[in-house]
Amino acid sequence: MPTLIIPVKEGENIDRALKRFKRKFDRTGGMRQLRKRQQFSKPSVVRRAQIQKAQYVQGLRDQEEV
């Protein structure tokens, strides 16, 4: 995971800098990556979940068209 560097400007409130850090951390997807790495999932399980999600989304799109 890459290191996040947030330059703090002179006289800047630390709360603002922390808010910028949190926003940048969320955008990079660091938390999602950490949670994903906590537990190993077999490739077949991951693939099955992707297929189920695709089927669900396709079903929603089909309902929209009707």
N, C-alpha and C positions, 0 to 999 in steps of 0.2 A: 504494500500500500504506500503510495507516495506521501511524502511529508508535506503538510500544509503550512505555508508561511504567510502570516498576516502582518504586514508592516504597520506598526502603531505610530501614528503621526504625533509630533510633539504637541502637547496640550490636549490631545484627544482623550475623551472619557473612556475608561477601560471597559465600561458596559457596552459602548458602541463597538469597540474592537472585538469583544467577545461575541456580540451579535453577528458581526461580519464573519467571524470564525465559524460559528454554528451554521450560518447560511451556506458558507462554502463547503463545510463538511457534509451537509445534507445533499448538496448538488453533486458531490463526487460519489455519493452512494457508499460511503465508508461503513456506515452502520449495517446496511443491508449485506454488504460483503462479509463483515465480521459475523453476523448471525448465520449466514449461509455456511461459513467455514466451521462453525461450532460442531456441526454434525455432518457426517458423510452420507451422501445419498447415492445409491447405485445408479449408474447411467440409465438402466432400464426404467427405474422409478421416476427419474427426472423426465425422461422421454414420455412416459405415460401421463405424467402431470401436464406436460406441454400439450399433448394431444387432447386431453380432457378440457383444458382451458380453451383450445382452439374450437372444439366442438361447442362449448358453452357460448363463446363469442359468436360463432356462426349461427347458433340458434337464436340469439338475440337479434342478429341482423335479419334473419328470416322472418321473425315476428314483426320487425319494423316494416318490412316490405308488404306484409299482408294487410 
